[in-house]
Amino acid sequence: MQDRHERILEELLKKAGNERCADCQSRNPRWASYSLKVFLCIRCASLHRKMGTHISKVKSVTMDQWSLEQIQVNTVTLYKE
């Protein structure tokens, strides 16, 4: 199941606008704030973690496990408009 979740996130990363970190615009973000619904580079993900989970909930696209609920919400909304 986790492999399927990872594939969905990888597909989202291919969408226009997702190839860069939402905060600093660096290429190939590998982290996501699922509460803010944006992709992040490792540096910005670290800053988001320091802000606290009441502001931003951060996970790695490949190293963390995503729940089905997080995937379902984010497959629709996790992209830059």
PDB file of N, CA, C and O in Angstrom:
ATOM      1  N   MET A   1       0.828  -1.201   0.000  1.00  0.00           N
ATOM      2  CA  MET A   1       0.000   0.000   0.000  1.00  0.00           C
ATOM      3  C   MET A   1       0.865   1.256   0.000  1.00  0.00           C
ATOM      4  O   MET A   1       0.565   2.222  -0.702  1.00  0.00           O
ATOM      5  N   GLN A   2       1.942   1.241   0.790  1.00  0.00           N
ATOM      6  CA  GLN A   2       2.802   2.422   0.875  1.00  0.00           C
ATOM      7  C   GLN A   2       3.443   2.738  -0.478  1.00  0.00           C
ATOM      8  O   GLN A   2       3.631   3.907  -0.815  1.00  0.00           O
ATOM      9  N   ASP A   3       3.777   1.707  -1.250  1.00  0.00           N
ATOM     10  CA  ASP A   3       4.341   1.933  -2.581  1.00  0.00           C
ATOM     11  C   ASP A   3       3.355   2.684  -3.457  1.00  0.00           C
ATOM     12  O   ASP A   3       3.741   3.566  -4.224  1.00  0.00           O
ATOM     13  N   ARG A   4       2.094   2.339  -3.342  1.00  0.00           N
ATOM     14  CA  ARG A   4       1.042   3.030  -4.112  1.00  0.00           C
ATOM     15  C   ARG A   4       0.964   4.497  -3.699  1.00  0.00           C
ATOM     16  O   ARG A   4       0.847   5.375  -4.554  1.00  0.00           O
ATOM     17  N   HIS A   5       1.027   4.766  -2.417  1.00  0.00           N
ATOM     18  CA  HIS A   5       0.985   6.136  -1.922  1.00  0.00           C
ATOM     19  C   HIS A   5       2.171   6.935  -2.459  1.00  0.00           C
ATOM     20  O   HIS A   5       2.029   8.085  -2.877  1.00  0.00           O
ATOM     21  N   GLU A   6       3.336   6.306  -2.439  1.00  0.00           N
ATOM     22  CA  GLU A   6       4.531   6.982  -2.928  1.00  0.00           C
ATOM     23  C   GLU A   6       4.410   7.292  -4.422  1.00  0.00           C
ATOM     24  O   GLU A   6       4.843   8.355  -4.868  1.00  0.00           O
ATOM     25  N   ARG A   7       3.834   6.385  -5.186  1.00  0.00           N
ATOM     26  CA  ARG A   7       3.641   6.617  -6.625  1.00  0.00           C
ATOM     27  C   ARG A   7       2.703   7.794  -6.869  1.00  0.00           C
ATOM     28  O   ARG A   7       2.937   8.601  -7.769  1.00  0.00           O
ATOM     29  N   ILE A   8       1.650   7.895  -6.076  1.00  0.00           N
ATOM     30  CA  ILE A   8       0.712   9.012  -6.209  1.00  0.00           C
ATOM     31  C   ILE A   8       1.430  10.329  -5.942  1.00  0.00           C
ATOM     32  O   ILE A   8       1.270  11.291  -6.693  1.00  0.00           O
ATOM     33  N   LEU A   9       2.217  10.372  -4.878  1.00  0.00           N
ATOM     34  CA  LEU A   9       2.969  11.595  -4.558  1.00  0.00           C
ATOM     35  C   LEU A   9       3.968  11.928  -5.660  1.00  0.00           C
ATOM     36  O   LEU A   9       4.143  13.097  -6.003  1.00  0.00           O
ATOM     37  N   GLU A  10       4.621  10.921  -6.212  1.00  0.00           N
ATOM     38  CA  GLU A  10       5.568  11.149  -7.312  1.00  0.00           C
ATOM     39  C   GLU A  10       4.852  11.745  -8.526  1.00  0.00           C
ATOM     40  O   GLU A  10       5.394  12.617  -9.204  1.00  0.00           O
ATOM     41  N   GLU A  11       3.647  11.276  -8.793  1.00  0.00           N
ATOM     42  CA  GLU A  11       2.863  11.831  -9.904  1.00  0.00           C
ATOM     43  C   GLU A  11       2.498  13.287  -9.638  1.00  0.00           C
ATOM     44  O   GLU A  11       2.531  14.116 -10.547  1.00  0.00           O
ATOM     45  N   LEU A  12       2.151  13.593  -8.400  1.00  0.00           N
ATOM     46  CA  LEU A  12       1.837  14.982  -8.047  1.00  0.00           C
ATOM     47  C   LEU A  12       3.042  15.891  -8.247  1.00  0.00           C
ATOM     48  O   LEU A  12       2.901  17.038  -8.673  1.00  0.00           O
ATOM     49  N   LEU A  13       4.222  15.376  -7.938  1.00  0.00           N
ATOM     50  CA  LEU A  13       5.440  16.170  -8.118  1.00  0.00           C
ATOM     51  C   LEU A  13       5.697  16.508  -9.586  1.00  0.00           C
ATOM     52  O   LEU A  13       6.398  17.476  -9.884  1.00  0.00           O
ATOM     53  N   LYS A  14       5.145  15.732 -10.492  1.00  0.00           N
ATOM     54  CA  LYS A  14       5.334  15.970 -11.926  1.00  0.00           C
ATOM     55  C   LYS A  14       4.404  17.046 -12.470  1.00  0.00           C
ATOM     56  O   LYS A  14       4.612  17.541 -13.578  1.00  0.00           O
ATOM     57  N   LYS A  15       3.384  17.411 -11.706  1.00  0.00           N
ATOM     58  CA  LYS A  15       2.441  18.430 -12.167  1.00  0.00           C
ATOM     59  C   LYS A  15       3.123  19.794 -12.224  1.00  0.00           C
ATOM     60  O   LYS A  15       4.020  20.096 -11.436  1.00  0.00           O
ATOM     61  N   ALA A  16       2.677  20.596 -13.165  1.00  0.00           N
ATOM     62  CA  ALA A  16       3.231  21.938 -13.336  1.00  0.00           C
ATOM     63  C   ALA A  16       3.141  22.714 -12.027  1.00  0.00           C
ATOM     64  O   ALA A  16       2.098  22.735 -11.374  1.00  0.00           O
ATOM     65  N   GLY A  17       4.244  23.349 -11.657  1.00  0.00           N
ATOM     66  CA  GLY A  17       4.297  24.137 -10.433  1.00  0.00           C
ATOM     67  C   GLY A  17       4.848  23.383  -9.246  1.00  0.00           C
ATOM     68  O   GLY A  17       5.284  23.994  -8.269  1.00  0.00           O
ATOM     69  N   ASN A  18       4.835  22.053  -9.316  1.00  0.00           N
ATOM     70  CA  ASN A  18       5.313  21.251  -8.196  1.00  0.00           C
ATOM     71  C   ASN A  18       6.773  20.870  -8.314  1.00  0.00           C
ATOM     72  O   ASN A  18       7.310  20.218  -7.419  1.00  0.00           O
ATOM     73  N   GLU A  19       7.418  21.252  -9.376  1.00  0.00           N
ATOM     74  CA  GLU A  19       8.820  20.886  -9.569  1.00  0.00           C
ATOM     75  C   GLU A  19       9.767  21.776  -8.761  1.00  0.00           C
ATOM     76  O   GLU A  19      10.981  21.574  -8.782  1.00  0.00           O
ATOM     77  N   ARG A  20       9.218  22.744  -8.061  1.00  0.00           N
ATOM     78  CA  ARG A  20      10.020  23.652  -7.235  1.00  0.00           C
ATOM     79  C   ARG A  20       9.419  23.763  -5.834  1.00  0.00           C
ATOM     80  O   ARG A  20       8.215  23.598  -5.636  1.00  0.00           O
ATOM     81  N   CYS A  21      10.286  24.046  -4.881  1.00  0.00           N
ATOM     82  CA  CYS A  21       9.857  24.270  -3.500  1.00  0.00           C
ATOM     83  C   CYS A  21       8.896  25.456  -3.447  1.00  0.00           C
ATOM     84  O   CYS A  21       9.140  26.488  -4.072  1.00  0.00           O
ATOM     85  N   ALA A  22       7.827  25.308  -2.714  1.00  0.00           N
ATOM     86  CA  ALA A  22       6.832  26.374  -2.609  1.00  0.00           C
ATOM     87  C   ALA A  22       7.391  27.625  -1.933  1.00  0.00           C
ATOM     88  O   ALA A  22       6.906  28.727  -2.186  1.00  0.00           O
ATOM     89  N   ASP A  23       8.395  27.473  -1.084  1.00  0.00           N
ATOM     90  CA  ASP A  23       8.935  28.621  -0.350  1.00  0.00           C
ATOM     91  C   ASP A  23      10.112  29.289  -1.044  1.00  0.00           C
ATOM     92  O   ASP A  23      10.118  30.508  -1.217  1.00  0.00           O
ATOM     93  N   CYS A  24      11.109  28.504  -1.444  1.00  0.00           N
ATOM     94  CA  CYS A  24      12.349  29.112  -1.966  1.00  0.00           C
ATOM     95  C   CYS A  24      12.570  28.875  -3.462  1.00  0.00           C
ATOM     96  O   CYS A  24      13.523  29.397  -4.040  1.00  0.00           O
ATOM     97  N   GLN A  25      11.705  28.102  -4.075  1.00  0.00           N
ATOM     98  CA  GLN A  25      11.766  27.819  -5.515  1.00  0.00           C
ATOM     99  C   GLN A  25      12.930  26.932  -5.946  1.00  0.00           C
ATOM    100  O   GLN A  25      13.221  26.854  -7.140  1.00  0.00           O
ATOM    101  N   SER A  26      13.606  26.261  -5.010  1.00  0.00           N
ATOM    102  CA  SER A  26      14.658  25.329  -5.420  1.00  0.00           C
ATOM    103  C   SER A  26      14.003  24.143  -6.127  1.00  0.00           C
ATOM    104  O   SER A  26      12.833  23.832  -5.902  1.00  0.00           O
ATOM    105  N   ARG A  27      14.779  23.496  -6.980  1.00  0.00           N
ATOM    106  CA  ARG A  27      14.249  22.401  -7.804  1.00  0.00           C
ATOM    107  C   ARG A  27      14.125  21.092  -7.015  1.00  0.00           C
ATOM    108  O   ARG A  27      14.806  20.874  -6.013  1.00  0.00           O
ATOM    109  N   ASN A  28      13.239  20.244  -7.504  1.00  0.00           N
ATOM    110  CA  ASN A  28      13.067  18.874  -7.010  1.00  0.00           C
ATOM    111  C   ASN A  28      12.764  18.760  -5.516  1.00  0.00           C
ATOM    112  O   ASN A  28      13.522  18.126  -4.783  1.00  0.00           O
ATOM    113  N   PRO A  29      11.680  19.358  -5.061  1.00  0.00           N
ATOM    114  CA  PRO A  29      11.321  19.199  -3.646  1.00  0.00           C
ATOM    115  C   PRO A  29      10.994  17.739  -3.344  1.00  0.00           C
ATOM    116  O   PRO A  29      10.382  17.056  -4.166  1.00  0.00           O
ATOM    117  N   ARG A  30      11.393  17.267  -2.187  1.00  0.00           N
ATOM    118  CA  ARG A  30      11.162  15.874  -1.791  1.00  0.00           C
ATOM    119  C   ARG A  30      10.376  15.780  -0.489  1.00  0.00           C
ATOM    120  O   ARG A  30      10.228  14.696   0.076  1.00  0.00           O
ATOM    121  N   TRP A  31       9.880  16.901  -0.021  1.00  0.00           N
ATOM    122  CA  TRP A  31       9.110  16.961   1.222  1.00  0.00           C
ATOM    123  C   TRP A  31       7.792  17.663   0.937  1.00  0.00           C
ATOM    124  O   TRP A  31       7.655  18.362  -0.066  1.00  0.00           O
ATOM    125  N   ALA A  32       6.831  17.472   1.821  1.00  0.00           N
ATOM    126  CA  ALA A  32       5.541  18.137   1.650  1.00  0.00           C
ATOM    127  C   ALA A  32       4.976  18.533   3.006  1.00  0.00           C
ATOM    128  O   ALA A  32       5.104  17.808   3.993  1.00  0.00           O
ATOM    129  N   SER A  33       4.353  19.697   3.026  1.00  0.00           N
ATOM    130  CA  SER A  33       3.540  20.062   4.179  1.00  0.00           C
ATOM    131  C   SER A  33       2.125  19.663   3.811  1.00  0.00           C
ATOM    132  O   SER A  33       1.476  20.318   2.996  1.00  0.00           O
ATOM    133  N   TYR A  34       1.650  18.581   4.420  1.00  0.00           N
ATOM    134  CA  TYR A  34       0.316  18.118   4.060  1.00  0.00           C
ATOM    135  C   TYR A  34      -0.779  18.971   4.700  1.00  0.00           C
ATOM    136  O   TYR A  34      -1.932  18.913   4.272  1.00  0.00           O
ATOM    137  N   SER A  35      -0.440  19.748   5.701  1.00  0.00           N
ATOM    138  CA  SER A  35      -1.434  20.652   6.276  1.00  0.00           C
ATOM    139  C   SER A  35      -1.577  21.918   5.416  1.00  0.00           C
ATOM    140  O   SER A  35      -2.669  22.476   5.305  1.00  0.00           O
ATOM    141  N   LEU A  36      -0.475  22.362   4.814  1.00  0.00           N
ATOM    142  CA  LEU A  36      -0.515  23.542   3.946  1.00  0.00           C
ATOM    143  C   LEU A  36      -0.654  23.175   2.472  1.00  0.00           C
ATOM    144  O   LEU A  36      -0.912  24.035   1.630  1.00  0.00           O
ATOM    145  N   LYS A  37      -0.478  21.880   2.166  1.00  0.00           N
ATOM    146  CA  LYS A  37      -0.653  21.338   0.824  1.00  0.00           C
ATOM    147  C   LYS A  37       0.326  21.931  -0.186  1.00  0.00           C
ATOM    148  O   LYS A  37      -0.057  22.392  -1.261  1.00  0.00           O
ATOM    149  N   VAL A  38       1.613  21.902   0.201  1.00  0.00           N
ATOM    150  CA  VAL A  38       2.683  22.374  -0.682  1.00  0.00           C
ATOM    151  C   VAL A  38       3.871  21.432  -0.605  1.00  0.00           C
ATOM    152  O   VAL A  38       4.068  20.750   0.401  1.00  0.00           O
ATOM    153  N   PHE A  39       4.663  21.396  -1.672  1.00  0.00           N
ATOM    154  CA  PHE A  39       5.912  20.641  -1.685  1.00  0.00           C
ATOM    155  C   PHE A  39       7.053  21.554  -1.276  1.00  0.00           C
ATOM    156  O   PHE A  39       7.045  22.747  -1.579  1.00  0.00           O
ATOM    157  N   LEU A  40       8.042  20.985  -0.582  1.00  0.00           N
ATOM    158  CA  LEU A  40       9.140  21.754  -0.019  1.00  0.00           C
ATOM    159  C   LEU A  40      10.481  21.063  -0.243  1.00  0.00           C
ATOM    160  O   LEU A  40      10.551  19.841  -0.373  1.00  0.00           O
ATOM    161  N   CYS A  41      11.543  21.864  -0.287  1.00  0.00           N
ATOM    162  CA  CYS A  41      12.894  21.301  -0.271  1.00  0.00           C
ATOM    163  C   CYS A  41      13.230  20.920   1.175  1.00  0.00           C
ATOM    164  O   CYS A  41      12.488  21.261   2.096  1.00  0.00           O
ATOM    165  N   ILE A  42      14.334  20.222   1.369  1.00  0.00           N
ATOM    166  CA  ILE A  42      14.690  19.761   2.713  1.00  0.00           C
ATOM    167  C   ILE A  42      14.958  20.932   3.659  1.00  0.00           C
ATOM    168  O   ILE A  42      14.622  20.861   4.841  1.00  0.00           O
ATOM    169  N   ARG A  43      15.557  22.001   3.150  1.00  0.00           N
ATOM    170  CA  ARG A  43      15.857  23.169   3.991  1.00  0.00           C
ATOM    171  C   ARG A  43      14.573  23.830   4.488  1.00  0.00           C
ATOM    172  O   ARG A  43      14.433  24.125   5.675  1.00  0.00           O
ATOM    173  N   CYS A  44      13.646  24.056   3.571  1.00  0.00           N
ATOM    174  CA  CYS A  44      12.389  24.698   3.959  1.00  0.00           C
ATOM    175  C   CYS A  44      11.522  23.763   4.803  1.00  0.00           C
ATOM    176  O   CYS A  44      10.799  24.217   5.689  1.00  0.00           O
ATOM    177  N   ALA A  45      11.592  22.458   4.528  1.00  0.00           N
ATOM    178  CA  ALA A  45      10.860  21.489   5.356  1.00  0.00           C
ATOM    179  C   ALA A  45      11.351  21.560   6.798  1.00  0.00           C
ATOM    180  O   ALA A  45      10.558  21.471   7.735  1.00  0.00           O
ATOM    181  N   SER A  46      12.659  21.719   6.970  1.00  0.00           N
ATOM    182  CA  SER A  46      13.229  21.845   8.312  1.00  0.00           C
ATOM    183  C   SER A  46      12.691  23.092   9.013  1.00  0.00           C
ATOM    184  O   SER A  46      12.366  23.052  10.200  1.00  0.00           O
ATOM    185  N   LEU A  47      12.601  24.181   8.285  1.00  0.00           N
ATOM    186  CA  LEU A  47      12.058  25.420   8.857  1.00  0.00           C
ATOM    187  C   LEU A  47      10.588  25.251   9.228  1.00  0.00           C
ATOM    188  O   LEU A  47      10.142  25.748  10.262  1.00  0.00           O
ATOM    189  N   HIS A  48       9.842  24.555   8.389  1.00  0.00           N
ATOM    190  CA  HIS A  48       8.426  24.301   8.683  1.00  0.00           C
ATOM    191  C   HIS A  48       8.288  23.449   9.938  1.00  0.00           C
ATOM    192  O   HIS A  48       7.401  23.688  10.758  1.00  0.00           O
ATOM    193  N   ARG A  49       9.157  22.462  10.092  1.00  0.00           N
ATOM    194  CA  ARG A  49       9.112  21.624  11.294  1.00  0.00           C
ATOM    195  C   ARG A  49       9.357  22.450  12.549  1.00  0.00           C
ATOM    196  O   ARG A  49       8.729  22.225  13.584  1.00  0.00           O
ATOM    197  N   LYS A  50      10.271  23.407  12.450  1.00  0.00           N
ATOM    198  CA  LYS A  50      10.582  24.257  13.602  1.00  0.00           C
ATOM    199  C   LYS A  50       9.415  25.161  13.992  1.00  0.00           C
ATOM    200  O   LYS A  50       9.301  25.564  15.150  1.00  0.00           O
ATOM    201  N   MET A  51       8.550  25.479  13.032  1.00  0.00           N
ATOM    202  CA  MET A  51       7.388  26.321  13.333  1.00  0.00           C
ATOM    203  C   MET A  51       6.380  25.593  14.214  1.00  0.00           C
ATOM    204  O   MET A  51       5.597  26.218  14.930  1.00  0.00           O
ATOM    205  N   GLY A  52       6.410  24.258  14.152  1.00  0.00           N
ATOM    206  CA  GLY A  52       5.487  23.464  14.955  1.00  0.00           C
ATOM    207  C   GLY A  52       4.361  22.887  14.125  1.00  0.00           C
ATOM    208  O   GLY A  52       3.983  23.429  13.087  1.00  0.00           O
ATOM    209  N   THR A  53       3.831  21.766  14.611  1.00  0.00           N
ATOM    210  CA  THR A  53       2.783  21.077  13.863  1.00  0.00           C
ATOM    211  C   THR A  53       1.440  21.802  13.900  1.00  0.00           C
ATOM    212  O   THR A  53       0.534  21.467  13.137  1.00  0.00           O
ATOM    213  N   HIS A  54       1.309  22.774  14.766  1.00  0.00           N
ATOM    214  CA  HIS A  54       0.080  23.566  14.759  1.00  0.00           C
ATOM    215  C   HIS A  54       0.062  24.513  13.563  1.00  0.00           C
ATOM    216  O   HIS A  54      -0.984  25.074  13.235  1.00  0.00           O
ATOM    217  N   ILE A  55       1.214  24.697  12.906  1.00  0.00           N
ATOM    218  CA  ILE A  55       1.302  25.550  11.715  1.00  0.00           C
ATOM    219  C   ILE A  55       1.499  24.710  10.457  1.00  0.00           C
ATOM    220  O   ILE A  55       0.790  24.901   9.468  1.00  0.00           O
ATOM    221  N   SER A  56       2.453  23.783  10.485  1.00  0.00           N
ATOM    222  CA  SER A  56       2.777  23.002   9.288  1.00  0.00           C
ATOM    223  C   SER A  56       3.145  21.573   9.677  1.00  0.00           C
ATOM    224  O   SER A  56       3.994  21.352  10.541  1.00  0.00           O
ATOM    225  N   LYS A  57       2.503  20.614   9.035  1.00  0.00           N
ATOM    226  CA  LYS A  57       2.787  19.194   9.270  1.00  0.00           C
ATOM    227  C   LYS A  57       3.547  18.670   8.058  1.00  0.00           C
ATOM    228  O   LYS A  57       3.012  18.615   6.951  1.00  0.00           O
ATOM    229  N   VAL A  58       4.798  18.288   8.280  1.00  0.00           N
ATOM    230  CA  VAL A  58       5.726  17.971   7.197  1.00  0.00           C
ATOM    231  C   VAL A  58       6.070  16.488   7.175  1.00  0.00           C
ATOM    232  O   VAL A  58       6.272  15.860   8.215  1.00  0.00           O
ATOM    233  N   LYS A  59       6.130  15.947   5.960  1.00  0.00           N
ATOM    234  CA  LYS A  59       6.565  14.565   5.756  1.00  0.00           C
ATOM    235  C   LYS A  59       7.430  14.495   4.512  1.00  0.00           C
ATOM    236  O   LYS A  59       7.309  15.313   3.600  1.00  0.00           O
ATOM    237  N   SER A  60       8.305  13.498   4.496  1.00  0.00           N
ATOM    238  CA  SER A  60       9.085  13.205   3.298  1.00  0.00           C
ATOM    239  C   SER A  60       8.207  12.469   2.299  1.00  0.00           C
ATOM    240  O   SER A  60       7.389  11.632   2.680  1.00  0.00           O
ATOM    241  N   VAL A  61       8.376  12.779   1.038  1.00  0.00           N
ATOM    242  CA  VAL A  61       7.631  12.091  -0.004  1.00  0.00           C
ATOM    243  C   VAL A  61       8.010  10.616  -0.042  1.00  0.00           C
ATOM    244  O   VAL A  61       7.160   9.768  -0.313  1.00  0.00           O
ATOM    245  N   THR A  62       9.284  10.296   0.227  1.00  0.00           N
ATOM    246  CA  THR A  62       9.755   8.923   0.080  1.00  0.00           C
ATOM    247  C   THR A  62      10.122   8.215   1.386  1.00  0.00           C
ATOM    248  O   THR A  62      10.057   6.987   1.447  1.00  0.00           O
ATOM    249  N   MET A  63      10.497   8.941   2.411  1.00  0.00           N
ATOM    250  CA  MET A  63      10.980   8.294   3.635  1.00  0.00           C
ATOM    251  C   MET A  63       9.919   8.100   4.706  1.00  0.00           C
ATOM    252  O   MET A  63      10.090   7.269   5.599  1.00  0.00           O
ATOM    253  N   ASP A  64       8.830   8.850   4.632  1.00  0.00           N
ATOM    254  CA  ASP A  64       7.772   8.741   5.634  1.00  0.00           C
ATOM    255  C   ASP A  64       6.587   7.966   5.076  1.00  0.00           C
ATOM    256  O   ASP A  64       6.393   7.883   3.863  1.00  0.00           O
ATOM    257  N   GLN A  65       5.808   7.408   5.974  1.00  0.00           N
ATOM    258  CA  GLN A  65       4.583   6.730   5.565  1.00  0.00           C
ATOM    259  C   GLN A  65       3.440   7.726   5.568  1.00  0.00           C
ATOM    260  O   GLN A  65       3.290   8.524   6.493  1.00  0.00           O
ATOM    261  N   TRP A  66       2.636   7.665   4.517  1.00  0.00           N
ATOM    262  CA  TRP A  66       1.473   8.527   4.371  1.00  0.00           C
ATOM    263  C   TRP A  66       0.226   7.693   4.584  1.00  0.00           C
ATOM    264  O   TRP A  66       0.119   6.584   4.060  1.00  0.00           O
ATOM    265  N   SER A  67      -0.713   8.216   5.346  1.00  0.00           N
ATOM    266  CA  SER A  67      -1.972   7.501   5.541  1.00  0.00           C
ATOM    267  C   SER A  67      -2.845   7.672   4.299  1.00  0.00           C
ATOM    268  O   SER A  67      -2.643   8.585   3.498  1.00  0.00           O
ATOM    269  N   LEU A  68      -3.798   6.792   4.163  1.00  0.00           N
ATOM    270  CA  LEU A  68      -4.726   6.868   3.045  1.00  0.00           C
ATOM    271  C   LEU A  68      -5.470   8.210   3.052  1.00  0.00           C
ATOM    272  O   LEU A  68      -5.699   8.802   1.998  1.00  0.00           O
ATOM    273  N   GLU A  69      -5.836   8.673   4.222  1.00  0.00           N
ATOM    274  CA  GLU A  69      -6.554   9.946   4.330  1.00  0.00           C
ATOM    275  C   GLU A  69      -5.692  11.110   3.834  1.00  0.00           C
ATOM    276  O   GLU A  69      -6.177  11.985   3.116  1.00  0.00           O
ATOM    277  N   GLN A  70      -4.428  11.118   4.215  1.00  0.00           N
ATOM    278  CA  GLN A  70      -3.524  12.182   3.762  1.00  0.00           C
ATOM    279  C   GLN A  70      -3.358  12.142   2.246  1.00  0.00           C
ATOM    280  O   GLN A  70      -3.332  13.188   1.598  1.00  0.00           O
ATOM    281  N   ILE A  71      -3.247  10.965   1.689  1.00  0.00           N
ATOM    282  CA  ILE A  71      -3.111  10.815   0.247  1.00  0.00           C
ATOM    283  C   ILE A  71      -4.376  11.266  -0.460  1.00  0.00           C
ATOM    284  O   ILE A  71      -4.304  12.002  -1.445  1.00  0.00           O
ATOM    285  N   GLN A  72      -5.528  10.839   0.024  1.00  0.00           N
ATOM    286  CA  GLN A  72      -6.790  11.193  -0.629  1.00  0.00           C
ATOM    287  C   GLN A  72      -7.009  12.696  -0.642  1.00  0.00           C
ATOM    288  O   GLN A  72      -7.421  13.251  -1.660  1.00  0.00           O
ATOM    289  N   VAL A  73      -6.743  13.351   0.457  1.00  0.00           N
ATOM    290  CA  VAL A  73      -6.888  14.809   0.516  1.00  0.00           C
ATOM    291  C   VAL A  73      -5.882  15.467  -0.414  1.00  0.00           C
ATOM    292  O   VAL A  73      -6.225  16.371  -1.175  1.00  0.00           O
ATOM    293  N   ASN A  74      -4.649  15.012  -0.348  1.00  0.00           N
ATOM    294  CA  ASN A  74      -3.588  15.682  -1.077  1.00  0.00           C
ATOM    295  C   ASN A  74      -3.546  15.364  -2.559  1.00  0.00           C
ATOM    296  O   ASN A  74      -2.974  16.143  -3.321  1.00  0.00           O
ATOM    297  N   THR A  75      -4.125  14.255  -3.006  1.00  0.00           N
ATOM    298  CA  THR A  75      -4.131  13.996  -4.443  1.00  0.00           C
ATOM    299  C   THR A  75      -4.977  15.023  -5.163  1.00  0.00           C
ATOM    300  O   THR A  75      -4.773  15.274  -6.351  1.00  0.00           O
ATOM    301  N   VAL A  76      -5.906  15.608  -4.470  1.00  0.00           N
ATOM    302  CA  VAL A  76      -6.746  16.632  -5.077  1.00  0.00           C
ATOM    303  C   VAL A  76      -6.139  18.017  -4.891  1.00  0.00           C
ATOM    304  O   VAL A  76      -6.256  18.864  -5.776  1.00  0.00           O
ATOM    305  N   THR A  77      -5.499  18.258  -3.763  1.00  0.00           N
ATOM    306  CA  THR A  77      -5.149  19.631  -3.417  1.00  0.00           C
ATOM    307  C   THR A  77      -3.663  19.930  -3.293  1.00  0.00           C
ATOM    308  O   THR A  77      -3.305  21.099  -3.149  1.00  0.00           O
ATOM    309  N   LEU A  78      -2.792  18.955  -3.340  1.00  0.00           N
ATOM    310  CA  LEU A  78      -1.374  19.208  -3.096  1.00  0.00           C
ATOM    311  C   LEU A  78      -0.676  19.649  -4.381  1.00  0.00           C
ATOM    312  O   LEU A  78       0.025  18.864  -5.020  1.00  0.00           O
ATOM    313  N   TYR A  79      -0.870  20.878  -4.740  1.00  0.00           N
ATOM    314  CA  TYR A  79      -0.198  21.451  -5.897  1.00  0.00           C
ATOM    315  C   TYR A  79      -0.282  22.964  -5.812  1.00  0.00           C
ATOM    316  O   TYR A  79      -1.138  23.520  -5.124  1.00  0.00           O
ATOM    317  N   LYS A  80       0.623  23.617  -6.525  1.00  0.00           N
ATOM    318  CA  LYS A  80       0.603  25.082  -6.555  1.00  0.00           C
ATOM    319  C   LYS A  80      -0.346  25.526  -7.659  1.00  0.00           C
ATOM    320  O   LYS A  80      -0.335  24.976  -8.760  1.00  0.00           O
ATOM    321  N   GLU A  81      -1.155  26.513  -7.359  1.00  0.00           N
ATOM    322  CA  GLU A  81      -2.068  27.037  -8.375  1.00  0.00           C
ATOM    323  C   GLU A  81      -1.485  28.265  -9.021  1.00  0.00           C
ATOM    324  O   GLU A  81      -2.109  28.852  -9.905  1.00  0.00           O
TER     325      GLU A  81
END
